[in-house]
Amino acid sequence: MAGERKYIYRFGNHALDGDASMSAELGGKGAGLAEMTLLGIPVPPGITISTGVCRFYLEHGAFPTDFEEELGASLAWLEDSVGRKFGDPRNPLLASVRSGAAISMPGMMDTILNVGLTRESIHGLAAQSGSLRFALDSYRRLLQMFGAVVLEVPKKEFDNVLETIRADEAALRDSELSEAGLQSVIEGFHQAIERCAQTSFPQTAVQQLSMAVHAVFKSWRNERAQYYRRLNGIPDDLGTAVTVQAMVFGNVDQRSGTGVGFTRNPSTGENSILGEYLANAQGEDIVAGTRTPMPISELAESMPEIYEELFAITGTLERHFRDVQDFEFTVEKGKLFLLQTRAAKRSALAAVRIAVEMVETGLISSSEAVARISPATINEILAPQLDFSQGVPEVLARGLPASPGAAVGRIALTAVAAAGALHGDPVILVSQETTADDIHGIVAAAGLLTACGGVTSHAAVVARGMGKCCITAAKDIFVDSDIGVLRIGEAVFHEGDWLSLDASSGRIFAGKVPLRAADGENAGLRSILRWAIDQSPLAVRANADTPEDASAARARDARGIGLCRTEHMFFALERLPHVRAMILARNTPERKRSLNELLPMQQQDFEGLFREMSSLPVTIRLLDPPLHEFLPPRKDVDAELLLARSENDAGAIQRAELFLERMQALSETNPMMGHRGCRLSITYPEILEMQVRAILQAALKVAAEGFVPLPEIMVPFVASAEEMQCLRRLIDEAANEVFANHGESIDYSIGTMIELPRAAVCAGAIVEHVSFVSFGTNDLTQMTFGFSRDDAGKYIDAYLNQGILKSDPFATIDRGGVGGLMELAIRQMRARKPEIKIGVCGEHGGDPASIEFFVSIGVDYVSCSPARLPVAQLAMAQTQPLRRIAVPGQEHVSQC
Amino acid sequence: MAGERKYIYRFGNHALDGDASMSAELGGKGAGLAEMTLLGIPVPPGITISTGVCRFYLEHGAFPTDFEEELGASLAWLEDSVGRKFGDPRNPLLASVRSGAAISMPGMMDTILNVGLTRESIHGLAAQSGSLRFALDSYRRLLQMFGAVVLEVPKKEFDNVLETIRADEAALRDSELSEAGLQSVIEGFHQAIERCAQTSFPQTAVQQLSMAVHAVFKSWRNERAQYYRRLNGIPDDLGTAVTVQAMVFGNVDQRSGTGVGFTRNPSTGENSILGEYLANAQGEDIVAGTRTPMPISELAESMPEIYEELFAITGTLERHFRDVQDFEFTVEKGKLFLLQTRAAKRSALAAVRIAVEMVETGLISSSEAVARISPATINEILAPQLDFSQGVPEVLARGLPASPGAAVGRIALTAVAAAGALHGDPVILVSQETTADDIHGIVAAAGLLTACGGVTSHAAVVARGMGKCCITAAKDIFVDSDIGVLRIGEAVFHEGDWLSLDASSGRIFAGKVPLRAADGENAGLRSILRWAIDQSPLAVRANADTPEDASAARARDARGIGLCRTEHMFFALERLPHVRAMILARNTPERKRSLNELLPMQQQDFEGLFREMSSLPVTIRLLDPPLHEFLPPRKDVDAELLLARSENDAGAIQRAELFLERMQALSETNPMMGHRGCRLSITYPEILEMQVRAILQAALKVAAEGFVPLPEIMVPFVASAEEMQCLRRLIDEAANEVFANHGESIDYSIGTMIELPRAAVCAGAIVEHVSFVSFGTNDLTQMTFGFSRDDAGKYIDAYLNQGILKSDPFATIDRGGVGGLMELAIRQMRARKPEIKIGVCGEHGGDPASIEFFVSIGVDYVSCSPARLPVAQLAMAQTQPLRRIAVPGQEHVSQC
């Protein structure tokens, strides 16, 4: 063995050079085998050529000079261990050759079995095993795997040979072939290799081994592996290890066999071994599926000692690795060998149950349990899913997965149709896009599907807020609501037809696909989330507009309301007339009259919110959307006018004309950048005054009832310190008037949203006038990119496909641009007012990757829709609360 | 006189303590009098109490302890100089008391004459002057001025007394009053003062003097003066001086008189004295206008020695101060005294002529001449103006002055009507707002008036580009084009009625107001501009879309084209069908066919531009607006479909339906943040390819003709480095294809616009892929503020009125927010690529205040519409080219 540098590590047969901590050098497989050796578990002995050799090989195109020597010594040790020799015609040593990177990677060369067998040694193997048929079949398998993987002979070449000879022998499967038939197959394979690879199959064991190792190393660079690494951010220079392990044979007789299993059920998490065993077979026979394996549990009867030994070993493995294991084993002539063990992939449901049960038995800590659950996957538990266990039907069209879950229902093409559906079945609302006016239809629908919009279009935001599933930007659908027809590609649907949405993936299916219900009450998940909240460095609040939302949020342990959108209250049917009268008012007194009608209704909403959220902060945003959003669609008013004219109703004509004139005056080319947010408070201060009165009167009232309201009044769409200064004065004046009228006062705080680039740039000045700020990352993303969220679906796909955008900036925060502005703002604010409370209340508040970033730049809390609370709480618990210190004058944009 | 500190400065009678350089201490008047003394010009002797005394007084509420002593000594000197004594009943010394801040300031106390006269000394003055009437009248004047200014008696109290007694005596004017009448007036004034001021008129000269000085000092703090200082950014702690000057009397006999004049004509700039003289009068008699003064020139005949002396003196003054003077003088018994001299206010026309003629005679340098012309005023010369010399008619309504100038024409309410008007008279196009589709109507119109929009709405931008006058955001107008009616407030107009626009002030008048033509060929202005360009630290380019624009720009010495908007070429009538076919194309080959039709037309445009701009850079921006802007209005297509259906024309129905479907697919909620700019190039690279081909083929062609094309290809609306990298590759590929086809190549450069906040934040990364950038400050302002320029007019007024915005950010760059982003971008770019060429091509490129800022943050050039070139060239010449060094890591936002 070479001096300082070690290329090769041994395992098995009481020898051991490595352990599980060395997976960087040994790869996952090699490290697992080393660790099993350490634990005294029977593994066939073998050697692992380290990733360092691969790195050297990839860089220099050759092995290190002293490698061959070390390899020779290692193989000699292996031969001694097993008592056989590579290439010995009478007593050949056969080995498996496998790749093993530190991170499991599809696309890399996997396994070649029986390496070392030659024409010459077939009979030696026959003598060893007592079966010529077994020896011939082993050689056939080697030719097939080596030919395909190392020599790149198309697989179908071998299939053709097999099919021909099976047909000749009328054999249904390979195992029914006669020895003569196998001989013919072997000749056919040899010819196929010579024809396709322009070379003959190597007839020395050393040559086979060498070629196999080369092939593994080269496969590190193949296209699929490179693509996978790029996609998953795996460095290109890790390299792979190669494990050469003495073969044990599960296909040597009926006391032999092979199996795979999990220490616990990976679908349900149930704590019992689950797996399959196939007698007289090698591993690939299970995969091929031509014979039906038996459940591992039946081994308890057919081979009780083996079963007990296996049960004991896998128990050891699970306890040792402190996680569910996915293992492979072989029984050779009644002797058990473990071939591989690794952490098992599992469903979200299983992950939760396993983690919780392992905490209960003291195997892992609660914080480890929290760390093991991927936030992105728990929607599988929380939202209903289409059940594809019977197969996936044809996908009709695709859109953006805007709000997770699934829905199966009858098509409605307008909000009115959705809200008025009499069939009693669930409804899917399908439209070009939705507007605030469609809210009643959305409430009535089980799921939404829109042709336009993106992941933060109106439909998406509202759906997520309500926990309904939603697919947007389904470009291949076309809605003609006038004639009640929905076209999806070539297919035509009518209102009332069934449709199924898989909003977690954005797929649309015709008809009724079976639905698996949500498990919102999952006890395990509740434990995980309770631990997560206890461990969280920062608070997660909920966006909630109604007492019902607030109640749901509190039930999910929201630490307050981070955003209450008061405009959603304005859309209630009984209020719209007053809202519209207020908008159509020609002067301030008229407007005040309508506002006075709205005041008690708003106050009632706030009372409900404060009661639900007693002792927790409730951030109430003042009216935000442009007023024209509250008006009916233009064509409705046009129709009304037409009707009034045809009936010669002078009063109605005048009303409609006034309406039209006002609509025209209010209409905007770009409403997103329009007369909205605090601009409404500047031009119509009486709206702000009404809202402040409603908030504080509500607070006073519920305080008298014994609740503890903590109102935070938030001003939206602020662009400058001057605006905020002016509005702070108006709010304080309105508050003082309320307090004077009631003869008592209550604490409240005033804050603003940072959702315009100018507010971010000037945050240092704005912060002087507020005691909290909340980043509105939706609008900040819109303005920073100049992406209208309602329209961006049209081109954002092209951006993602071409790699110009790495992810949808409305789903995951754009760290370089939008994030750069946020950092800039936070640095200024902390410098001027270190105690300022900073939150995030955009859609990104529910996105794990975004939460990680927000915590890293020093926000104090995030707020998301109640439906996303569990995801956010879990993601928050997994962040590193490494608050950076704000250093004024430091270069601020580092992500571009 | 006190030792180290000097409170009071003497002038006149060969004594002199100060000079013109001391205006900070002496105020403007005091410094002028000191300087005239120095020049040996006859001025009545006097003393100036320094601004330092005022500052002390305002701080301590009293004079410095040693001030009284110095004042006594100074007054004694003054008495000696004149040979009269304050308060001497037989030989009284009278004085004028005037305020005099360093900066002339309306609202401050101005002048009190005849201070020192008492009931007792009236007869002494009568004896001195030989006229009791004169003495009585002088006392009457003192009571009136002192009463109103020092004692704050309402002016009408004195007017009432005068009117009563004039009526008693049947006198038409004060000068016709008898001595007895004057006595009655004096008694009446005394009573009025006692009644209103609760005090009697002080009867010692010292008391009068002291009270007058106090009054001057206090007036520094009055509301109007404070307001004026705030408005003009004058520091509050400068203080005012007080000048006490021996009276000379122009109203003592017929050999006396008083006059005011200018050394050159302040309206036309003609080099001859212009002014008025009134015999036997004091200064306020000229102002009162009750007697008609004679032109100064007539003095040459009536008092030739006086005229000659005055002519010589004013010549000396003009040469000495090197500027046109505005002077006041008095003749007392045939002896000339100058009372004041200062730089004269003048019209833009006069300013230009005077400056140029002073350069020609060597009085000032050409750079001084350039510095003396205010850029904002030269529009008075360049654009036609309404002629208000016959009075200003009633203002019908007001809007924003979006493009300067004036227009008088007949109303057209649609672009079609404007373009098709047969009456041959000029047309004013009036509409709610204009769109790209209205371009032919705008071309045909003399002026534009829109109800909506702001100073950078479509109408405003296009109008300024064409040098047409435009008023936008005229909220009181309502256009009903369907019935051809325009309502402005209560007034109703029809198409064809006359309307007059004063777009320089935003005022709208009914009917035909006389129009004064523009003087675009003004030779003086051409000289000024030539000097300005020679002195400019940085280049001014023009925005030009057509060869005609380019020709106009070159005639005005543009240093290149900074922005050619290729979409304006797409709107030409003969091209729109191809453009629309391109947009409606269902696939790439179809789209390419239409683009091939457009290619030769685009190429021809570019050839024209390159020929006009040979040897100067031409920046061509790739297609920018969303495609739906090129489609006809929705209602037109609806109408077409209706017609087709009524005619049962299946082909037409299908065409219209296809059109509608495509329109629906293209329509956007917020087109400003839509599928536009480089997003079109990402999704339809064939459009970019066509444009690049057209640009470079044109360049090759004109180069072969001997011209020197310098094409710069500019990519709009870039948000990320990844976009720019991708597009740079596409452009280079298209270019290489052109060069390969032609067998020759030509230099071109690639740049981008910085008009999205994200581009500013990430400019350091973007700049790696370009060789120039141009700030699109219009869009950058829109996105940074979240102000849609087409809609912001609705609330921006309220922001300006409430002082939340100091100026319209679309007219003058917002230094704190938008400017902060620009600085941030420039610092990053210069750090990564110091040689990067940085321009500005938004509307702000023509605004003097913005240009000053751009130069201060280190841009290399600005570009503006050809009509604004002179203003921009002049403003650029007046900036300080103090380029700040980019220091990475430096705190970057300093303006908030």
Interface residues (C-beta under 8 A of the other chain):
Chain A: Q432 E433 F478 E661 Q664 E668 T669 N670 P671 M672 M673 G674 H675 R679 I682 T683 F717 A719 S720 A721 E722 E723 C726 E755 L756 P757 R758 V761 C762 G764 A765 D779 Q782 M783 T784 F785 G786 F787 S788 D790 D791 K794 Y795 A798 Y799 Q802 G803 I804 L805 D814 G816 G817 V818 G820 L821 L824 Q828 P888 G889 Q890 E891 H892 V893 C896
Chain B: Q432 F478 E661 Q664 E668 T669 N670 P671 M672 M673 G674 H675 R679 I682 T683 F717 A719 S720 A721 E722 E723 C726 E755 L756 P757 R758 V761 C762 G764 A765 D779 Q782 M783 T784 F785 G786 F787 S788 D790 D791 K794 Y795 A798 Y799 Q802 G803 I804 L805 D814 G816 G817 V818 G820 L821 L824 Q828 P888 G889 Q890 E891 H892 V893 C896
